[in-house]
């Protein structure tokens, strides 16, 4: 690990910033789960949040890791997943944006992120953000150098109620330039009783996102983010259902 500017959080991030499975997979798909974990080092006392809030959707994408792991197993594909909470630093946000290290998430203030000094911000960037993105870039570099086809898909979930407003969407497929690839996924998901939409409940932009704009569109790869409503990812049978639907389309 590189030397860091001295920070009050020095020595807290002792485990790797990511988990990589099936690195040597021959499948063209690389799955990414940037919001896989709610883990915050105990010394940070949940960043001042109570335990219920610190385990809620603001800290991670509930069910996303289970779905990503199930898809990786079904396809024999590589999966890169985060091991720390996005409240520490969001791996799918540019470092320049205000909510890269959020001081507020939805209706909740995050006390432990208020008034952070530059050294602590840089420590989180170097400890958590840079290793994840360097590893993802390295995976893509290696496969492209071998002349292989590469596709990139991020697995996410979204809360059924946001700022007090219910969301009826079941699944969204978010994309930038890879409209043909994303269109095939959307077409494959369309069936009676399933609410699916393009670029909902969010839109991918170069200002607010990293995985698709930088690692996908920035390298002319087929890439997309999958967003499943998290109350549809609570039980193993639900994970299996979405795996069966998505795996043949990715």
N, C-alpha and C positions, 0 to 999 in steps of 0.2 A: 504494500500500500504506500502511495506517495506521502511525502512530508506535507503537513498542512500548517496553515496559519493557526496559531493557538486559539482554541475555541473552548467555550464552557462545555461543549458537547464532545470534546476530544475523548476518544476511548470508548464511547457508548455504542458505536455501530460495529459490533464485533463479529457479526455473521455476514456472509456474502450478501451483496445487494440484489442478487438474482439467483434463480434456480434454473438450470438448463437441463432438459431431458431430451434423449434421442438426438444428440448432437450430430451423429453420423447418419441420420436418416437419409434415404434416397428419395423420399417424397419431396416434391417441389415446394410444398407449403411450409412456411415458418409461422407458427402460431405465437402470438404475443399476448400476455396478460399483465398490463401495466399496473392495474389496481387489484392485484390478487390477494393482498395481505392487509390486515388491520394492525399488524405488529408495530408497537412503539416501545422503545427500550424502557424498562420499568423506572429508571432514574428520572425520566421525563414526566412521570405521573400523568399519563394520558393527555399531555399538553394542557392540563387544567380542566379537561372535560370529565363529566361523570362517566361511569363505566358503560351505561346504556348508550349514550351518545357516541362514545369512543368505539363502540362495536357496531354502530349503525352505518347506513349507506354513505355518510359523509367521509368515513374512514377508509372504505374499500368498496369494491363492487361485489355485493353479496351474490354468491353462487357462480361468479364468473370463473374462478379457478377450477371449481368442480367440472364445469362445462368444458373449459379449455383442456383439462387433463383427460376427460372422456373422449373428446375429439382427437386429441393427440394419440391416445391409445387405439381408437378405432381406425385411424388412418396410418398409424406408424410414423407420425410426423414429429418434427422438432417443436418443442415448446420452451419459450423463454418467459419466465414469470417473476414478478417482483416479490420481495420478501419483507418489505417494510410498508407502512401505511402511506397513502398518498397525502395525508395531512402533514407529513414531514417534508415532502417535496413531491410534486405531481410529475410523474414520468411521461405523461402525455401532454405536457404544457411546455412551451418555450421558456427558457430561463428568464427572458426579458419581461414576461407578463406578470401582473400583480398577483395572480393566484397561483403562481408557481409554488410558492410557500403560502398557503392561504391563511389570512388572518380571520376570515369568516367563511363558512361553508353553509350555503342555503341560509337558514334562520339562526345558525349557531355561531357565535364568536368562538375563536380558538385562542384562548389566553396565552398558551405557550408559544404562539407564533407572533405575538405582539412585540414590537420594538426589538426584533432580533438585530444583533450587530452584524457587520459585514463578515467578520471572521466565522461566525456560526453559519451564515448563509452559504459561504464558500465551502465550509466543511461538509455541509449536507450535499452540495453539488458534487464535490469530489468523492464523497463516500458512497452516495446513493445514485445520483443521476448519471454521472459520467461513466461509471462502470457498466451500467445497464445498456446505455446507448452505444458505447464502444463495443460491447459484446455483440449486440445486434448488428451493427455495421460490419464487424468482423465476419459474422456468419454469412451475411449477404456477399461481402467481398470474396470470400473463399469460394462460394458456389458460382458466382458469376465468372470468376477466374477459371473455373473448371468447365465453363461453357454450359452450365446447367440452367434450366428454367427455375425461376424463383417467384413464388407468390407469397404475399404477406397479409395476414388477417389478425386483427386485434379482437379479443373477446372481452366484452363489457356487459354490465347490467345497469338498469336504471330503476329508480324508485317509483312505485305506483302513484305516489302523491308528492308533488313538488311545489313548494311555496303554497301549500293548501289546495292545489288544483289536482284533481284526479287525472290519470293518464290511462286511456283505454287501449293504446297500442300494445300489441304483444311483442313484436320484434321490429327493429329498424336496421337497415343496412346503410351505413354511412360511407361515403366515398368522395373522391375529388375527380381525378382524371380517368380513373379506371371504370368508366361508365358501362362498358360492355361486360366486363367481369361482374361488376355489382348487379347489373341488369339480369344476368343469368341466375344469380343467387336469388334475387327478388322474384323472378318468374318461377323458379323452382319451389319457392315457399308459398306461393299463392294457392290457396285451397279454401273451401268453405269453412267458415268459423274461425279463421286465423286472420288477425289484423296485422298486416305488414306494410311498411312504407319505406320509401327512399329518403335518406337524410333527415330522419326523425328518430328520436326526439331532439336531436342536435344536428348541426351541420359541421362538416369538417372544413377548417380553414387554416391557412398557413400562419395566421396570427395566433390562433388558439390551440393548435394541435401539432404533434410531432411525428407520431408513427406513420400516418399516411402521407402527409405532405413531404416529410424529409426522407424517410427510409423507403417509402413506396413511390409516390409520384415523382419525387426528386431523383429517382433512379429508373423511372419508366417501367416500374413493376406493376403487375396486377395487385391491387391492395384494397382493403376495405376494413371497416370496423363493424362488428356485429354487436348490437345492443338488444338484450332480452330483458323484459320486465322482471325484476328480481323475485316477485312473488310466484313466478313460474319456474323458479330454480331452487326451490326449498327442499325438495325430496329426490331421492335417487331415481324414482320412476320418471320424474320431470326431466332430470338431466339426461336420462336415456332417451326420452322422447325427442328432445332437441338435438341430441347427437344423431339420432336416426334421420332427422329432417335435414340437418346441416352437412353432415359428413359427405354425402354424395355430391354436394353442390360446391364444395370448396376446392 
